[in-house]
Amino acid sequence: MEKNKLSELTDEELLIEKKKLKKRKIVNALIIGFLAGIVAVGIVSWSLGVRKNLIAFLIPMLFPMYLIYRIIKNSKKDKELENVLKERNLK
């Protein structure tokens, strides 16, 4: 949400958004952990493997790393909601 829209919401609506934010943070943390595990297993299997083909390693690893990047980038937008909550002293 944009800051203008957030500032127009009532306190009850902001508290509902806060609950959604908390759930979203938990889900994002689980997804990032899962994807980081995939990357870690891929690195270990590549390093222990006999054939060290760099392209065969990079192509499957780019997808989870890109998803991690997008989740982290989108979670920075949630800071606006936290700032509005802090301004109104809502906990």
C-alpha positions in Angstrom: 0.0 0.0 0.0 1.0 3.5 -0.6 1.7 5.9 2.3 -1.3 8.1 1.3 -3.7 5.2 1.5 -2.3 4.0 4.8 -2.7 7.4 6.4 -6.3 7.5 5.3 -7.2 4.2 7.1 -8.9 4.1 10.5 -7.2 2.7 13.5 -9.2 -0.6 13.3 -8.3 -1.0 9.6 -4.6 -0.4 10.5 -4.8 -3.1 13.2 -6.2 -5.5 10.7 -3.4 -4.7 8.3 -0.9 -5.2 11.1 -2.3 -8.7 11.6 -1.9 -9.4 7.9 1.6 -8.0 8.1 2.6 -10.4 10.9 1.3 -13.4 9.0 3.0 -12.2 5.8 6.3 -11.9 7.7 6.1 -15.5 9.0 5.2 -16.9 5.6 8.0 -14.9 4.0 10.5 -16.2 6.5 9.4 -19.8 5.9 9.7 -19.4 2.2 13.1 -17.7 2.4 14.3 -20.5 4.7 13.1 -23.2 2.4 14.7 -21.5 -0.7 18.0 -21.0 1.2 17.9 -24.7 2.1 17.6 -25.5 -1.6 20.5 -23.3 -2.5 22.6 -24.8 0.3 21.9 -28.4 -0.8 22.7 -27.4 -4.4 26.0 -25.9 -3.4 27.0 -28.9 -1.3 25.9 -31.4 -4.0 27.8 -29.5 -6.6 31.0 -29.2 -4.5 30.9 -33.0 -3.7 30.0 -34.0 -7.2 32.5 -35.4 -9.7 31.6 -33.2 -12.6 32.1 -29.5 -11.8 30.1 -27.9 -14.6 29.5 -24.2 -13.5 26.6 -23.6 -15.9 24.7 -26.7 -14.6 25.2 -25.3 -11.1 24.2 -21.7 -11.8 21.0 -22.2 -13.8 19.1 -24.1 -11.1 20.4 -21.8 -8.4 19.3 -18.6 -10.0 15.6 -19.3 -9.6 15.6 -19.7 -5.8 18.1 -16.8 -5.4 15.9 -14.5 -7.5 12.8 -15.4 -5.5 14.7 -14.7 -2.2 15.7 -11.3 -3.7 12.1 -10.4 -4.7 10.7 -11.4 -1.3 13.2 -9.3 0.5 12.7 -6.3 -1.8 8.9 -6.5 -1.3 9.2 -6.8 2.4 10.8 -3.3 2.5 7.5 -1.9 1.4 6.0 -3.1 4.7 8.1 -0.6 6.6 5.6 2.1 5.5 2.9 0.3 7.4 5.1 0.0 10.4 5.9 3.7 10.3 2.2 4.6 10.2 1.5 2.3 13.1 4.3 3.9 15.0 3.1 7.4 14.3 -0.3 6.6 15.7 1.1 4.7 18.6 -0.8 1.5 17.7 0.5 -1.8 19.1 
